[in-house]
């Protein structure tokens, strides 16, 4: 039972799986931050929640919420109540000085919990302890053949052949790494289908192997390579915390269909694709969910993906038919020769929505979608997610050129922003068969279409919907400084101002709907007059 303490705001909602709109966020009398709607079991209402029966939800606020954190240390259980927003490291029970202790692991998700991670809800943590320490490649392979549940590195290890793990295992790096030596070009570390459970008798078949890697380095050393630094086989799980994967010339991490990747506080940097091996897509991370089974899952918390290159799509991350969840990440300085400099994400119409929260995508470059490219998938930008200073031919910040009007949508929520991006068409966003929806305090600003149309947004098919937010200070050398649209456009709430166009349509250009220009300009003038009057009377500014 969810036992948080909060100012109660009870709302009985008659919701079904067909519900498309959520209730407006309530406001706490004590000005606490609204954390979300929760049911009696502690499940948070999200964009992909399915409702099959009538359900009661309760609003939870940050200034009055506290959560029970359970610690399980080798069978000894203790609990502590923690306020929302404090770090786990500030909790006395988090400190563990027992010999061999490695980290606390979230029992529900498998994620390793760092001292700087923030309490945002109830959690159950279990202690992980290290095992035998190995100092050479031979000792590492012997430990794996003995199926030890936990293995610690005592120094850097040069890999003579792929380190293949086919049973549930924890690899503790202690800051040391798996290093590519000259002459070995294969995969450095691989998660294999095989025995599940560290204590299972050898030879028992199965799949679903889970490998956990902590505080380690996997380094391709910029030496010739024919295989990824890390390979995750079909239907297996990889958990990484505090791991750096770098300098591999045949991709950083490659994951097959049906895989589950959970990365926390990791750095994926300076990897690139090689057209001769595996794929030209996904310089830093490549994950392919396939189309015959369940989508793959890629969750990244507090990670950095930087300096990766793809000769195809997805310089930093390539995710196909994969549920993508990013929290507080930085995707920067990546490059793709084709689409999606920072991220390329695509689905099949049924792929779960991508959730990107409090994440920065900056200084990425591509032909289409400098920051990211999305096709046949719904993407939600939450919190203070910022797409900025990216460059492309089409869609400096984001672009889409494939999908339907109900399965290829970019939603901008909260204070998410697409700003200071540059492209020939669609400085901020370019859409050919895509939908853009703006809510709350989201913004598209200071983008530029150099030599083309749509400084903020270029939309040649489907629609743009502004239900909130602002489109301002964008510039196009051609038509439509703020928005260039040749299809439907709906502006219900929000602002659009101070955009400029070299030819016509400073704020909005739609060649087939001239009357929309005049209507919108009239609404804008009325809004401006109201704001000016309020400012003069001391009611606003």
C-alpha positions in Angstrom: 0.0 0.0 0.0 1.2 3.5 -0.9 1.8 5.2 2.5 3.2 8.6 1.5 2.2 11.5 3.6 0.7 14.3 1.6 -2.0 17.0 1.4 -4.9 15.0 0.0 -6.4 16.1 -3.2 -8.8 13.2 -4.1 -10.2 12.9 -7.6 -12.4 10.1 -8.7 -11.8 9.6 -12.4 -13.9 7.5 -14.7 -11.0 6.4 -17.0 -10.7 3.7 -19.6 -8.0 2.6 -21.9 -9.6 4.9 -24.5 -8.9 8.0 -22.4 -6.5 10.3 -24.3 -6.4 13.4 -22.1 -5.3 13.6 -18.4 -6.8 15.9 -15.8 -5.2 19.3 -15.3 -2.4 19.3 -12.8 -3.8 20.5 -9.4 -2.1 23.2 -7.4 -1.1 22.7 -3.7 -2.1 25.3 -1.2 1.4 25.2 0.1 3.0 25.6 -3.4 4.5 22.2 -3.4 5.5 20.7 -6.8 2.8 18.4 -8.2 4.5 14.9 -8.5 1.7 13.1 -10.3 -1.4 11.0 -9.9 -1.0 7.8 -7.9 -3.4 4.9 -7.4 -3.8 3.1 -4.1 -1.0 0.6 -4.9 1.5 3.4 -5.6 1.5 3.2 -9.4 1.9 6.6 -11.1 -0.4 7.6 -13.9 1.7 7.9 -17.1 1.1 8.5 -20.7 1.1 4.8 -21.5 -1.0 3.6 -18.5 -3.9 1.4 -19.6 -7.2 1.7 -17.8 -9.6 -1.3 -17.8 -11.8 -0.3 -14.9 -12.9 2.8 -13.0 -9.9 3.9 -10.8 -9.4 6.4 -8.0 -6.3 8.5 -8.2 -4.7 10.8 -5.6 -2.5 13.9 -6.3 0.9 13.8 -4.6 2.9 17.0 -3.9 6.6 17.3 -3.2 6.4 19.4 0.0 4.4 16.9 1.9 5.4 13.5 0.4 7.6 11.0 2.2 8.3 7.4 1.3 9.3 4.2 3.0 12.7 2.9 1.8 13.4 -0.7 2.7 17.0 -2.0 3.0 17.8 -5.7 2.8 21.4 -6.5 3.8 21.9 -10.3 3.5 18.6 -11.1 5.1 18.6 -8.3 7.7 15.8 -5.9 6.8 15.4 -2.3 8.0 13.2 0.6 6.9 13.5 4.4 7.0 11.1 7.1 6.0 12.6 9.6 3.5 11.2 12.9 2.2 10.8 13.4 -1.5 13.9 15.0 -3.1 16.5 14.0 -0.6 19.5 11.9 -1.8 19.9 8.3 -0.9 23.4 9.1 0.4 21.9 11.3 3.1 20.1 8.3 4.6 22.0 6.6 7.5 21.1 3.1 6.4 22.6 3.8 2.9 26.0 3.8 4.5 27.4 0.3 4.5 31.0 -0.4 5.6 30.7 -4.2 5.6 33.6 -6.1 3.9 32.9 -6.8 0.3 29.9 -4.5 0.0 29.6 -3.1 -3.6 26.3 -1.3 -4.0 22.6 -1.1 -3.2 20.4 -2.5 -5.9 16.7 -1.6 -6.5 15.0 -4.9 -6.0 12.1 -4.0 -8.4 14.1 -2.6 -11.4 17.6 -4.1 -10.9 19.1 -0.6 -11.1 22.0 0.2 -8.9 21.4 3.1 -6.6 24.1 5.8 -6.2 24.5 8.1 -3.2 23.5 11.1 -5.4 20.3 9.5 -6.7 17.1 11.2 -5.5 14.2 9.7 -3.6 11.1 10.1 -5.7 9.0 7.2 -4.4 9.0 4.1 -2.2 11.8 1.7 -2.9 13.2 -1.7 -1.7 17.0 -2.0 -1.9 19.2 -5.0 -1.5 22.9 -5.1 -0.8 25.3 -6.5 -3.4 28.6 -8.0 -2.3 31.7 -8.7 -4.4 33.3 -12.1 -4.9 36.6 -13.5 -6.0 39.1 -10.9 -7.3 40.8 -11.6 -10.6 43.9 -10.0 -12.1 44.3 -11.6 -15.5 42.2 -12.7 -18.5 42.8 -16.4 -17.6 41.6 -15.8 -14.0 38.5 -14.0 -15.3 37.6 -16.8 -17.6 38.2 -19.4 -14.9 35.9 -17.5 -12.6 33.2 -17.4 -15.2 33.6 -21.1 -16.0 33.1 -21.8 -12.2 30.0 -19.7 -12.5 30.8 -17.5 -9.5 27.9 -15.1 -8.8 30.1 -12.1 -8.3 33.6 -11.3 -9.7 35.8 -8.3 -8.9 38.6 -6.9 -11.1 41.9 -6.3 -9.4 43.4 -4.5 -12.4 42.9 -3.7 -16.1 42.6 -6.9 -18.1 43.5 -7.2 -21.8 41.0 -9.3 -23.6 42.3 -12.2 -25.6 38.9 -13.4 -26.7 35.3 -12.3 -26.1 34.3 -12.4 -22.4 31.0 -14.3 -22.7 28.6 -14.4 -19.7 25.8 -16.9 -20.0 24.5 -16.9 -16.4 23.3 -14.3 -13.9 26.5 -12.6 -12.7 27.8 -9.4 -11.1 31.0 -7.9 -12.4 32.6 -5.3 -10.2 35.2 -3.3 -12.0 36.6 -1.3 -9.0 37.6 1.4 -11.6 39.5 -1.1 -13.7 38.6 -2.2 -17.3 38.3 -4.7 -20.0 40.8 -3.4 -22.6 41.2 -4.2 -26.3 44.8 -5.1 -27.1 46.4 -4.8 -30.6 45.5 -7.9 -32.7 42.1 -8.7 -31.1 39.2 -7.3 -33.1 36.2 -9.1 -31.7 33.5 -8.3 -29.2 35.0 -7.4 -25.8 32.0 -8.3 -23.5 28.9 -10.3 -24.4 25.7 -11.3 -22.5 24.7 -14.7 -23.8 21.5 -16.8 -23.7 22.2 -19.6 -21.3 21.9 -20.5 -17.7 19.9 -18.2 -15.5 20.8 -17.8 -11.8 24.3 -17.7 -10.5 23.9 -20.9 -8.6 22.2 -23.0 -11.3 23.9 -26.2 -12.2 26.1 -25.8 -15.3 24.5 -27.1 -18.5 20.9 -26.2 -17.6 19.5 -24.5 -20.6 17.4 -21.3 -20.5 17.5 -17.6 -21.4 16.9 -14.3 -19.7 20.5 -14.0 -18.5 21.1 -10.9 -16.5 24.6 -9.3 -16.2 25.3 -6.5 -13.8 28.4 -4.4 -14.3 29.5 -1.9 -11.7 32.2 0.8 -11.8 34.1 -0.5 -14.8 35.7 0.6 -18.1 35.3 -1.1 -21.4 37.8 0.4 -23.8 38.3 -0.3 -27.5 41.5 1.8 -27.4 40.7 3.2 -31.0 42.2 0.0 -32.3 40.9 -1.9 -35.4 37.7 -3.7 -34.4 35.1 -6.0 -36.1 32.8 -6.2 -33.1 31.1 -4.0 -30.6 32.6 -3.2 -27.2 29.6 -4.7 -25.6 27.0 -7.1 -27.2 23.7 -8.0 -25.6 22.1 -11.1 -27.1 18.4 -11.7 -27.7 16.1 -11.9 -24.6 18.9 -11.0 -22.1 19.4 -8.1 -19.7 22.3 -5.8 -19.1 22.5 -3.5 -16.0 25.4 -1.0 -15.9 26.2 1.5 -13.2 29.2 3.8 -13.3 30.5 2.2 -16.4 32.3 3.9 -19.3 32.2 2.4 -22.8 34.6 4.2 -25.1 36.9 4.3 -28.1 35.5 1.3 -30.0 35.6 1.5 -33.8 32.7 -0.9 -34.4 30.0 0.6 -32.1 29.9 0.9 -28.3 26.9 -1.2 -27.2 24.8 -3.4 -29.5 21.7 -5.1 -28.3 19.5 -7.6 -30.1 15.7 -7.9 -30.0 13.8 -8.5 -26.8 16.7 -7.1 -24.7 16.5 -5.0 -21.6 19.3 -2.4 -21.0 19.4 -0.4 -17.8 22.2 2.2 -17.6 22.8 4.5 -14.7 25.6 7.0 -14.3 27.3 5.6 -17.4 29.4 7.3 -20.1 29.2 6.2 -23.7 31.8 8.2 -25.6 34.0 8.3 -28.7 32.6 5.2 -30.4 31.8 4.9 -34.1 30.3 2.6 -36.6 32.2 0.7 -39.3 30.2 0.0 -42.5 32.0 -3.3 -42.9 30.7 -4.8 -39.6 27.3 -5.3 -38.2 25.6 -1.9 -38.9 26.2 1.6 -40.0 23.7 2.8 -37.3 24.1 3.6 -33.7 27.7 4.8 -33.0 27.3 4.8 -29.2 24.3 2.5 -28.6 22.4 0.3 -31.1 19.3 -1.5 -29.9 16.9 -3.3 -32.3 13.7 -4.5 -30.9 12.7 -6.4 -34.1 9.1 -6.8 -35.1 8.2 -10.4 -34.2 8.1 -10.1 -30.5 8.0 -7.7 -27.5 9.8 -4.4 -28.0 13.2 -4.0 -26.4 13.7 -1.6 -23.5 16.4 1.0 -23.0 16.4 3.0 -19.8 19.1 5.5 -19.1 19.4 7.5 -15.9 22.0 10.3 -15.4 24.1 9.1 -18.4 26.3 10.9 -20.9 26.4 9.9 -24.5 29.0 12.0 -26.3 31.4 12.2 -29.2 30.0 9.1 -31.0 29.6 8.9 -34.8 27.5 6.8 -37.2 27.9 6.5 -40.9 24.1 5.8 -41.1 21.5 6.8 -38.5 21.8 7.6 -34.8 25.2 9.0 -34.0 24.7 8.7 -30.2 21.7 6.3 -29.9 19.8 4.2 -32.4 16.7 2.6 -31.0 14.3 0.6 -33.3 11.0 -0.8 -31.9 12.3 0.0 -28.4 10.7 1.6 -25.4 13.2 4.5 -24.7 13.3 6.1 -21.3 15.8 8.9 -20.6 16.1 10.7 -17.2 18.6 13.5 -16.6 20.9 12.5 -19.4 23.2 14.5 -21.7 23.4 13.6 -25.4 26.0 15.8 -26.9 28.5 16.2 -29.7 27.3 13.1 -31.7 27.1 13.0 -35.4 25.2 10.9 -38.0 25.8 11.1 -41.7 22.1 10.4 -42.3 19.4 11.0 -39.6 19.4 11.5 -35.9 22.6 13.1 -34.8 21.9 12.6 -31.1 19.2 10.0 -31.2 17.3 8.1 -33.9 14.2 6.3 -32.6 11.6 4.5 -34.7 8.7 2.2 -34.1 6.1 0.2 -35.8 3.0 2.1 -34.7 2.5 -0.1 -31.6 5.9 0.6 -30.0 5.5 2.2 -26.5 6.0 5.9 -26.4 9.5 7.3 -25.8 9.8 9.3 -22.5 12.5 11.9 -22.2 12.7 13.8 -19.0 15.1 16.6 -17.8 17.6 15.6 -20.6 19.9 17.8 -22.7 20.5 17.1 -26.4 23.1 19.6 -27.7 25.8 20.1 -30.3 24.7 17.1 -32.3 24.6 17.1 -36.2 22.9 15.1 -38.9 21.4 15.4 -42.3 17.9 15.2 -40.7 17.2 15.7 -37.1 20.4 17.1 -35.6 19.1 16.6 -32.0 16.9 13.6 -32.7 14.8 11.9 -35.4 11.6 10.1 -34.7 9.5 7.9 -37.1 6.3 5.8 -36.4 6.5 6.5 -32.7 5.2 8.9 -30.1 7.7 11.0 -28.1 7.1 12.9 -24.9 9.5 15.6 -23.7 9.0 16.3 -19.9 10.5 18.5 -17.2 13.3 20.8 -18.4 14.4 18.7 -21.4 16.3 21.0 -23.7 17.1 20.4 -27.4 19.6 23.1 -28.3 22.5 24.1 -30.5 22.1 21.2 -32.9 22.5 21.4 -36.7 21.0 19.6 -39.7 19.8 20.1 -43.2 16.2 19.4 -42.1 15.1 19.8 -38.5 18.0 21.2 -36.5 16.4 20.2 -33.2 14.2 17.4 -34.3 12.7 15.9 -37.5 10.3 13.2 -38.7 9.5 12.0 -42.1 7.6 8.7 -41.6 4.4 7.8 -39.8 0.7 8.3 -39.4 -1.1 11.2 -37.7 -2.0 9.0 -34.7 1.3 7.2 -34.2 4.0 9.8 -35.0 3.6 12.6 -32.6 6.0 14.8 -30.6 4.5 16.1 -27.4 6.2 19.0 -25.5 5.2 19.2 -21.9 6.2 21.3 -18.8 9.2 23.5 -19.5 10.7 21.5 -22.3 12.4 23.6 -25.0 13.7 23.4 -28.5 16.0 26.4 -29.0 19.1 27.8 -30.8 19.1 25.1 -33.5 19.9 25.6 -37.2 18.8 23.9 -40.4 17.9 24.8 -44.0 14.3 23.8 -43.3 12.8 23.7 -39.9 15.4 25.3 -37.7 13.7 23.9 -34.6 11.4 21.1 -35.9 10.9 19.6 -39.4 8.0 17.4 -40.1 6.9 15.5 -43.2 4.2 13.1 -41.9 4.5 14.2 -38.2 2.4 15.9 -35.6 3.7 18.5 -33.0 1.7 19.2 -29.8 2.8 21.9 -27.4 1.5 22.2 -23.8 2.3 24.0 -20.5 5.4 26.3 -20.6 7.1 24.5 -23.4 9.0 26.7 -25.9 10.4 26.7 -29.4 12.7 29.7 -29.6 15.8 31.3 -31.2 16.0 28.7 -34.0 17.0 29.6 -37.5 16.2 28.3 -41.0 19.2 29.4 -43.1 18.2 29.8 -46.7 14.9 28.1 -46.2 11.5 28.1 -44.5 10.2 27.5 -41.0 12.5 29.1 -38.5 10.8 27.4 -35.5 8.7 24.7 -37.2 8.4 23.4 -40.7 5.3 21.2 -41.3 4.4 19.8 -44.7 1.9 17.2 -43.6 -0.5 16.4 -40.7 -0.6 19.2 -38.1 0.7 21.5 -35.5 -1.3 22.0 -32.3 -0.4 24.7 -29.7 -2.3 24.3 -26.5 0.2 26.2 -24.5 3.8 27.4 -24.5 5.5 29.9 -26.7 7.0 30.1 -30.2 9.2 33.2 -30.3 12.4 34.8 -31.7 12.8 32.3 -34.5 14.1 33.3 -37.9 13.7 32.1 -41.5 15.4 33.4 -44.6 12.3 32.3 -46.6 8.7 31.9 -45.4 7.4 31.4 -41.8 9.7 32.7 -39.2 7.8 31.0 -36.4 5.8 28.3 -38.2 5.7 27.3 -41.9 2.7 25.0 -42.4 1.1 23.7 -45.5 -1.5 21.7 -43.6 -3.7 21.9 -40.5 -2.6 24.2 -37.7 -4.4 24.8 -34.4 -3.4 27.5 -32.0 -5.7 27.4 -28.9 -3.5 28.7 -26.1 0.0 30.0 -25.8 2.0 32.8 -27.5 3.7 33.4 -30.8 5.7 36.6 -31.3 8.9 38.3 -32.4 9.6 35.8 -35.2 10.9 37.1 -38.5 10.8 35.8 -42.1 12.9 37.1 -45.0 10.0 36.8 -47.5 6.6 36.5 -45.8 4.9 35.2 -42.6 6.9 36.5 -39.7 5.1 34.4 -37.1 3.0 32.1 -39.3 2.9 31.2 -42.9 0.3 28.9 -44.6 0.0 29.6 -48.3 -3.4 28.0 -48.5 -5.0 29.6 -45.5 -4.4 33.3 -45.8 -7.3 34.1 -43.5 -5.5 32.3 -40.6 -2.8 34.9 -40.7 -5.2 37.7 -40.2 -7.2 35.9 -37.5 -4.0 35.0 -35.6 -2.6 38.5 -35.9 -5.9 39.8 -34.5 -5.8 37.5 -31.6 -2.1 38.3 -31.0 -2.9 42.1 -31.1 -5.7 41.6 -28.6 -3.5 39.5 -26.3 -0.7 42.1 -26.5 -3.1 44.9 -25.7 -4.3 42.9 -22.7 -0.8 42.3 -21.4 0.1 45.9 -21.9 -3.0 47.1 -20.0 -2.2 44.7 -17.2 1.4 45.9 -17.0 0.3 49.5 -16.8 -2.2 48.7 -14.0 0.5 46.8 -12.0 -1.2 43.4 -12.6 1.4 41.9 -14.9 4.3 42.5 -17.1 
